């Protein structure tokens, strides 16, 4: 589930994943031709919530980051 608001807040449903699961939250955006991404490691807990910060990047760096995920 993905929810988006005008303030660019996104809510992702994770209820079907077990607590204690180690995950990587991956966010990728293209804003006016510039790529931005975030690869944020996290461990799911009850009522899990986290913030991600997108930083300017390149397609090559995104590809390298994806290829290095466990």
N, CA, C and O atoms as a MOPAC input file, in Angstrom:
PM7 MOZYME 1SCF
protein

 N      0.84200 1    -1.17000 1     0.00000 1
 C      0.00000 1     0.00000 1     0.00000 1
 C      0.88900 1     1.23500 1     0.00000 1
 O      1.86600 1     1.30900 1     0.74600 1
 N      0.54700 1     2.19000 1    -0.83100 1
 C      1.28600 1     3.45700 1    -0.87600 1
 C      0.26700 1     4.57700 1    -0.77500 1
 O     -0.73000 1     4.58800 1    -1.49700 1
 N      0.51700 1     5.50600 1     0.11000 1
 C     -0.32600 1     6.68800 1     0.24100 1
 C      0.55100 1     7.91500 1     0.08900 1
 O      1.67100 1     7.95400 1     0.59800 1
 N      0.04600 1     8.90600 1    -0.60500 1
 C      0.82000 1    10.14000 1    -0.78800 1
 C     -0.05600 1    11.33400 1    -0.48000 1
 O     -1.25700 1    11.33700 1    -0.74800 1
 N      0.54100 1    12.29800 1     0.06200 1
 C     -0.17200 1    13.52400 1     0.41800 1
 C      0.48800 1    14.71000 1    -0.27700 1
 O      1.58700 1    14.59000 1    -0.81900 1
 N     -0.18900 1    15.85400 1    -0.25500 1
 C      0.35700 1    17.04700 1    -0.88700 1
 C      1.68000 1    17.48300 1    -0.26900 1
 O      2.47200 1    18.16200 1    -0.92300 1
 N      1.92900 1    17.10100 1     0.98200 1
 C      3.18800 1    17.48500 1     1.62200 1
 C      4.30100 1    16.49400 1     1.32900 1
 O      5.34900 1    16.53400 1     1.97300 1
 N      4.08700 1    15.59500 1     0.35400 1
 C      5.07000 1    14.59800 1    -0.07100 1
 C      5.39600 1    13.59400 1     1.02300 1
 O      6.50700 1    13.06800 1     1.08000 1
 N      4.42500 1    13.32800 1     1.89100 1
 C      4.56500 1    12.28900 1     2.90500 1
 C      3.97900 1    11.01200 1     2.33600 1
 O      2.84200 1    11.00000 1     1.86400 1
 N      4.75100 1     9.94000 1     2.38000 1
 C      4.30700 1     8.66800 1     1.84600 1
 C      4.18300 1     7.65800 1     2.97500 1
 O      5.05900 1     7.57300 1     3.83500 1
 N      3.09900 1     6.89500 1     2.97400 1
 C      2.90000 1     5.84700 1     3.96200 1
 C      2.83500 1     4.51200 1     3.24200 1
 O      2.00600 1     4.31900 1     2.35300 1
 N      3.70400 1     3.59800 1     3.62300 1
 C      3.78100 1     2.29200 1     3.00300 1
 C      3.32100 1     1.24400 1     4.00500 1
 O      3.81800 1     1.19200 1     5.12900 1
 N      2.36900 1     0.40900 1     3.59700 1
 C      1.89700 1    -0.64600 1     4.48000 1
 C      2.90700 1    -1.77100 1     4.57700 1
 O      3.37300 1    -2.27200 1     3.55400 1
 N      3.24800 1    -2.17000 1     5.76600 1
 C      4.22700 1    -3.23400 1     5.98400 1
 C      3.65300 1    -4.31600 1     6.90100 1
 O      4.38100 1    -5.20400 1     7.34400 1
 N      2.37700 1    -4.24500 1     7.18000 1
 C      1.76500 1    -5.10400 1     8.18200 1
 C      1.95200 1    -6.59300 1     7.91100 1
 O      1.91900 1    -7.39300 1     8.84600 1
 N      2.14800 1    -6.98100 1     6.65700 1
 C      2.27600 1    -8.40500 1     6.33500 1
 C      3.70100 1    -8.93200 1     6.51300 1
 O      3.94200 1   -10.12300 1     6.32000 1
 N      4.63700 1    -8.07300 1     6.87400 1
 C      6.02100 1    -8.49000 1     7.08200 1
 C      6.26500 1    -8.70500 1     8.57400 1
 O      5.72600 1    -7.96500 1     9.39700 1
 N      7.06600 1    -9.70400 1     8.93200 1
 C      7.27700 1    -9.99000 1    10.35700 1
 C      8.13600 1    -8.93400 1    11.05600 1
 O      9.05900 1    -8.36800 1    10.46900 1
 N      7.80500 1    -8.68600 1    12.32800 1
 C      8.64000 1    -7.80200 1    13.13100 1
 C     10.02100 1    -8.42200 1    13.26700 1
 O     10.15800 1    -9.64100 1    13.36700 1
 N     11.04500 1    -7.57300 1    13.27100 1
 C     12.41500 1    -8.04600 1    13.36300 1
 C     13.06200 1    -8.29000 1    12.01800 1
 O     14.25900 1    -8.57200 1    11.94700 1
 N     12.28400 1    -8.18500 1    10.94000 1
 C     12.82100 1    -8.40200 1     9.59500 1
 C     13.73000 1    -7.23900 1     9.21300 1
 O     13.33800 1    -6.07700 1     9.32600 1
 N     14.94100 1    -7.55100 1     8.76300 1
 C     15.85300 1    -6.52700 1     8.25700 1
 C     15.51400 1    -6.24600 1     6.80500 1
 O     15.42000 1    -7.16600 1     5.99300 1
 N     15.33200 1    -4.98100 1     6.48200 1
 C     14.92500 1    -4.57600 1     5.13500 1
 C     15.77200 1    -3.39200 1     4.67300 1
 O     16.47700 1    -2.76800 1     5.46500 1
 N     15.69000 1    -3.10200 1     3.40300 1
 C     16.23900 1    -1.87100 1     2.84300 1
 C     15.08000 1    -1.13800 1     2.18100 1
 O     14.39900 1    -1.68800 1     1.31600 1
 N     14.86700 1     0.08300 1     2.58700 1
 C     13.83100 1     0.91200 1     1.98100 1
 C     14.50000 1     1.68200 1     0.85000 1
 O     15.42300 1     2.46600 1     1.07200 1
 N     14.01800 1     1.44400 1    -0.36000 1
 C     14.61200 1     2.04900 1    -1.54600 1
 C     13.62300 1     3.06100 1    -2.12000 1
 O     12.47600 1     2.72500 1    -2.41600 1
 N     14.07600 1     4.28400 1    -2.27000 1
 C     13.26400 1     5.33700 1    -2.87400 1
 C     14.06400 1     5.96100 1    -4.00800 1
 O     15.23300 1     6.31100 1    -3.84500 1
 N     13.41300 1     6.09400 1    -5.16300 1
 C     14.07100 1     6.68200 1    -6.33900 1
 C     13.10600 1     7.68500 1    -6.95900 1
 O     11.91000 1     7.41900 1    -7.08400 1
 N     13.63500 1     8.83300 1    -7.34100 1
 C     12.81300 1     9.87000 1    -7.95300 1
 C     13.58600 1    10.54000 1    -9.08200 1
 O     14.81600 1    10.59300 1    -9.07200 1
 N     12.84300 1    11.04700 1   -10.04600 1
 C     13.40800 1    11.83800 1   -11.13300 1
 C     12.70700 1    13.18500 1   -11.09000 1
 O     11.51500 1    13.28400 1   -11.38000 1
 N     13.45100 1    14.21800 1   -10.72900 1
 C     12.87900 1    15.55400 1   -10.61800 1
 C     13.57100 1    16.45100 1   -11.63300 1
 O     14.75500 1    16.76500 1   -11.50700 1
 N     12.80900 1    16.85400 1   -12.63600 1
 C     13.33900 1    17.72200 1   -13.70000 1
 C     14.59900 1    17.15000 1   -14.33300 1
 O     15.54000 1    17.88600 1   -14.63200 1
 N     14.61600 1    15.83200 1   -14.53800 1
 C     15.74600 1    15.19100 1   -15.19700 1
 C     16.89500 1    14.81600 1   -14.27900 1
 O     17.84400 1    14.17200 1   -14.72700 1
 N     16.84400 1    15.19500 1   -13.01000 1
 C     17.88300 1    14.84400 1   -12.03300 1
 C     17.39900 1    13.66400 1   -11.20200 1
 O     16.30400 1    13.70000 1   -10.64200 1
 N     18.21800 1    12.61700 1   -11.12500 1
 C     17.87200 1    11.45700 1   -10.31900 1
 C     18.22200 1    11.68700 1    -8.86200 1
 O     19.24200 1    12.29500 1    -8.54000 1
 N     17.35100 1    11.18500 1    -7.97700 1
 C     17.54800 1    11.21800 1    -6.53300 1
 C     17.24900 1     9.82900 1    -5.99900 1
 O     16.38800 1     9.12700 1    -6.52900 1
 N     17.95700 1     9.43200 1    -4.95200 1
 C     17.67600 1     8.11600 1    -4.37600 1
 C     18.02300 1     8.08600 1    -2.90000 1
 O     18.73200 1     8.94100 1    -2.37000 1
 N     17.48100 1     7.04800 1    -2.26300 1
 C     17.80200 1     6.74400 1    -0.87900 1
 C     17.75000 1     5.23300 1    -0.72400 1
 O     16.79200 1     4.59700 1    -1.16300 1
 N     18.75600 1     4.66200 1    -0.11400 1
 C     18.81800 1     3.24100 1     0.21800 1
 C     19.00300 1     3.18200 1     1.73100 1
 O     20.11800 1     3.33600 1     2.23100 1
 N     17.91900 1     2.96200 1     2.45100 1
 C     17.91700 1     3.08200 1     3.90500 1
 C     17.69600 1     1.72400 1     4.55800 1
 O     16.61700 1     1.14800 1     4.41800 1
 N     18.69800 1     1.19600 1     5.27000 1
 C     18.49900 1    -0.06300 1     5.98400 1
 C     17.63800 1     0.16400 1     7.22700 1
 O     17.70900 1     1.22000 1     7.85700 1
 N     16.82600 1    -0.83400 1     7.57200 1
 C     15.95300 1    -0.71400 1     8.74000 1
 C     15.58700 1    -2.10500 1     9.23500 1
 O     15.69100 1    -3.08900 1     8.50200 1
 N     15.16100 1    -2.16900 1    10.47300 1
 C     14.60600 1    -3.38700 1    11.05600 1
 C     13.16200 1    -3.08500 1    11.43200 1
 O     12.89600 1    -2.14300 1    12.17900 1
 N     12.22600 1    -3.88300 1    10.91700 1
 C     10.81400 1    -3.63500 1    11.16100 1
 C     10.45400 1    -3.92600 1    12.61100 1
 O     10.87800 1    -4.92800 1    13.18600 1
 N      9.66600 1    -3.03200 1    13.18400 1
 C      9.16100 1    -3.17300 1    14.54000 1
 C      7.66200 1    -2.88500 1    14.51200 1
 O      7.12400 1    -2.48800 1    13.47900 1
 N      6.99700 1    -3.08000 1    15.62800 1
 C      5.58800 1    -2.71100 1    15.71800 1
 C      5.45800 1    -1.21400 1    15.45900 1
 O      6.23300 1    -0.41800 1    15.98900 1
 N      4.48900 1    -0.84100 1    14.65500 1
 C      4.24900 1     0.57300 1    14.31500 1
 C      5.48400 1     1.24900 1    13.73000 1
 O      5.75500 1     2.41500 1    14.01600 1
 N      6.22400 1     0.52000 1    12.91900 1
 C      7.45500 1     1.02000 1    12.30200 1
 C      7.19700 1     2.29600 1    11.51300 1
 O      6.19700 1     2.41800 1    10.80500 1
 N      8.11200 1     3.23400 1    11.64900 1
 C      8.07900 1     4.47100 1    10.87900 1
 C      9.51400 1     4.93200 1    10.69400 1
 O     10.33600 1     4.78900 1    11.60000 1
 N      9.82100 1     5.48100 1     9.53500 1
 C     11.16400 1     6.00900 1     9.29800 1
 C     11.09200 1     7.14200 1     8.28800 1
 O     10.12000 1     7.26600 1     7.54400 1
 N     12.11000 1     7.94700 1     8.27200 1
 C     12.25300 1     9.00600 1     7.28300 1
 C     13.37500 1     8.62600 1     6.33100 1
 O     14.36200 1     8.01200 1     6.73800 1
 N     13.22600 1     8.98500 1     5.08000 1
 C     14.30200 1     8.80200 1     4.11400 1
 C     14.63600 1    10.16600 1     3.53700 1
 O     13.76900 1    11.02700 1     3.39000 1
 N     15.90000 1    10.34600 1     3.21400 1
 C     16.35700 1    11.58900 1     2.60400 1
 C     16.90300 1    11.26300 1     1.22500 1
 O     17.87400 1    10.52000 1     1.08800 1
 N     16.27400 1    11.82200 1     0.21500 1
 C     16.73500 1    11.61400 1    -1.15500 1
 C     17.91400 1    12.54100 1    -1.43700 1
 O     17.89200 1    13.72100 1    -1.08700 1
 N     18.94400 1    11.98600 1    -2.07600 1
 C     20.09300 1    12.79000 1    -2.47000 1
 C     20.31700 1    12.63800 1    -3.97400 1
 O     20.02100 1    11.59500 1    -4.55600 1
 N     20.83600 1    13.67900 1    -4.58300 1
 C     21.12200 1    13.64900 1    -6.01500 1
 C     22.10100 1    12.52200 1    -6.31700 1
 O     23.03900 1    12.28200 1    -5.55800 1
 N     21.87500 1    11.83900 1    -7.42100 1
 C     22.69900 1    10.68500 1    -7.75900 1
 C     22.70100 1    10.47300 1    -9.26800 1
 O     22.14200 1    11.27000 1   -10.02100 1
 N     23.33000 1     9.40200 1    -9.69000 1
 C     23.37700 1     9.04000 1   -11.11600 1
 C     22.77500 1     7.65400 1   -11.29300 1
 O     22.62900 1     6.90100 1   -10.32900 1
 N     22.43200 1     7.32800 1   -12.51700 1
 C     21.91500 1     5.99300 1   -12.81000 1
 C     22.96200 1     4.93600 1   -12.49600 1
 O     22.62300 1     3.85800 1   -12.00700 1
 N     24.21500 1     5.22500 1   -12.76700 1
 C     25.29200 1     4.27200 1   -12.46500 1
 C     25.37100 1     3.99200 1   -10.97300 1
 O     25.56900 1     2.84700 1   -10.56800 1
 N     25.21900 1     5.03400 1   -10.14300 1
 C     25.27800 1     4.83900 1    -8.69000 1
 C     24.05500 1     4.06400 1    -8.18800 1
 O     24.17900 1     3.20000 1    -7.32000 1
 N     22.87900 1     4.37500 1    -8.73400 1
 C     21.67700 1     3.62000 1    -8.35300 1
 C     21.85900 1     2.15100 1    -8.70500 1
 O     21.53900 1     1.27500 1    -7.90200 1
 N     22.36800 1     1.87900 1    -9.89500 1
 C     22.60100 1     0.49500 1   -10.31800 1
 C     23.58000 1    -0.20000 1    -9.38100 1
 O     23.35600 1    -1.34700 1    -8.99300 1
 N     24.65400 1     0.47600 1    -9.01600 1
 C     25.63400 1    -0.10500 1    -8.09600 1
 C     25.00800 1    -0.38000 1    -6.73400 1
 O     25.26000 1    -1.42500 1    -6.13500 1
 N     24.19400 1     0.54900 1    -6.24300 1
 C     23.53700 1     0.36100 1    -4.95700 1
 C     22.56700 1    -0.82400 1    -4.99300 1
 O     22.53100 1    -1.63000 1    -4.06300 1
 N     21.78800 1    -0.92500 1    -6.06300 1
 C     20.85600 1    -2.05000 1    -6.19500 1
 C     21.62500 1    -3.35700 1    -6.24300 1
 O     21.24400 1    -4.32900 1    -5.59000 1
 N     22.69400 1    -3.38800 1    -7.00200 1
 C     23.49900 1    -4.63700 1    -7.13400 1
 C     24.19200 1    -5.02700 1    -5.83400 1
 O     24.56300 1    -6.18800 1    -5.66300 1
 N     24.37300 1    -4.08500 1    -4.92100 1
 C     25.03700 1    -4.41300 1    -3.65200 1
 C     24.05900 1    -4.78600 1    -2.54400 1
 O     24.47800 1    -5.14700 1    -1.44400 1
 N     22.74900 1    -4.70200 1    -2.82600 1
 C     21.76700 1    -5.11400 1    -1.80300 1
 C     21.90300 1    -6.60100 1    -1.51200 1
 O     22.19400 1    -7.39400 1    -2.40700 1
 N     21.69000 1    -6.97500 1    -0.24400 1
 C     21.79000 1    -8.40400 1     0.10500 1
 C     20.67100 1    -9.22200 1    -0.52700 1
 O     20.60800 1   -10.43600 1    -0.33400 1

